[in-house]
Amino acid sequence: MASTFTNLLYHIVYSTKYRNNLVAPQLQAELYPYIGGIVQENRGTLLEIGGMPDHVQLLAQFSPTIAVSDMLRLIKTNSSKWVNERDGTAGRFEWQTGYAAFSVSQSQADTVRQYIRRQEEHHRSRSFTDEFRRLLQKHNIDFDERYLFEETHIA
């Protein structure tokens, strides 16, 4: 072939450190477009973003020239730095180390988009922890409960 053709869609899920409620609605209003800018600067397209105070979910199209892990490192590093440099940020803002990334076929993009938009609705009856487990199971990803989340360390 003379050219390369891709449509690399990903459903990305990651949480705040220790799943603390750090992403208040007023922060979401500025943070989500900032994350979109990071994706765009790296030749990607943010198709949907949503979440709750303890996590973020993205539907994004990434360039084939950047690994998913590299894109997530850029998103999480730059966005946490941005939040911490803002006036009025109380305490230290951090994302949890890991993330989940699921490939999405174009035929399922609207379904994932709606799922992300309805975060508040379905978190009335399901915790993020339960939702995350269910997503991993749905995508046949094996996991060990001991390493699912970083836990707080009490001295």
SVG drawing of the C-alpha trace seen along z (x, -y; Angstrom):
<svg xmlns="http://www.w3.org/2000/svg" viewBox="-29 -31 35 45">
<polyline fill="none" stroke="black" stroke-width="0.4" points="0.0,0.0 1.1,-3.5 -0.3,-5.0 -1.1,-4.0 -4.7,-4.0 -5.7,-3.6 -8.6,-4.2 -7.2,-3.4 -10.0,-4.0 -9.5,-3.5 -11.6,-3.6 -9.3,-4.7 -10.0,-4.6 -7.8,-5.9 -8.3,-7.1 -6.9,-9.6 -4.3,-8.4 -6.0,-6.2 -9.3,-7.0 -9.5,-10.3 -12.3,-12.6 -10.1,-15.3 -11.8,-16.1 -14.7,-18.4 -17.1,-19.6 -15.5,-23.1 -12.1,-21.4 -13.6,-19.1 -14.8,-22.1 -11.2,-23.2 -9.3,-19.8 -11.2,-18.0 -10.4,-20.5 -6.8,-20.6 -6.6,-16.8 -8.2,-17.2 -5.4,-19.7 -2.7,-17.2 -4.3,-14.5 -4.6,-16.9 -1.0,-18.1 0.1,-14.5 -1.9,-14.0 -4.9,-12.4 -8.5,-13.2 -10.5,-13.3 -14.0,-12.0 -15.5,-12.0 -14.4,-12.6 -16.2,-12.2 -15.9,-10.8 -16.5,-11.3 -14.4,-13.0 -12.3,-9.9 -11.7,-8.9 -11.7,-9.9 -12.8,-8.0 -11.8,-8.9 -12.9,-7.8 -10.0,-8.8 -8.4,-8.2 -4.6,-8.0 -2.0,-8.3 -0.3,-5.1 3.0,-6.9 2.5,-6.9 2.1,-4.0 -0.9,-4.1 1.4,-3.9 3.3,-7.0 0.1,-8.9 -1.2,-8.1 2.1,-9.1 1.8,-12.5 -1.8,-13.0 -1.4,-12.1 2.0,-13.8 1.0,-17.1 -2.5,-17.3 -1.4,-16.6 1.3,-19.2 -1.2,-21.7 -3.6,-21.1 -0.9,-21.4 0.3,-24.7 -3.2,-26.3 -4.1,-28.8 -6.3,-27.4 -5.3,-23.8 -5.4,-22.4 -2.9,-19.5 -1.2,-17.5 -3.1,-16.2 -1.9,-12.9 -3.3,-10.2 -2.9,-6.6 0.0,-4.9 -1.9,-2.5 -4.8,-2.7 -7.0,-0.5 -7.1,-0.8 -9.6,1.1 -9.7,1.1 -13.1,0.0 -14.4,0.8 -16.0,-2.0 -19.4,-0.3 -19.2,-0.5 -17.9,-4.1 -21.4,-5.6 -22.1,-3.0 -18.9,-3.8 -19.6,-7.6 -23.0,-7.2 -21.5,-5.0 -18.9,-7.8 -21.6,-10.5 -23.7,-8.5 -21.0,-8.2 -23.0,-10.1 -26.1,-8.1 -24.6,-4.7 -22.4,-5.6 -25.5,-6.2 -25.8,-2.4 -22.2,-1.2 -18.9,-2.3 -15.9,-3.0 -14.1,0.1 -17.1,2.3 -17.3,0.6 -13.6,1.1 -13.7,4.8 -16.7,5.2 -14.9,3.5 -11.9,5.7 -14.0,8.9 -16.1,7.8 -12.8,7.4 -11.5,10.8 -8.6,9.2 -7.2,11.3 -6.3,9.3 -5.2,10.0 -7.3,8.0 -4.1,7.3 -2.8,5.2 -5.9,3.7 -5.4,0.3 -2.8,-1.5 -3.8,-1.6 -3.1,-4.2 -0.3,-3.3 -1.0,-4.1 2.1,-4.5"/>
</svg>
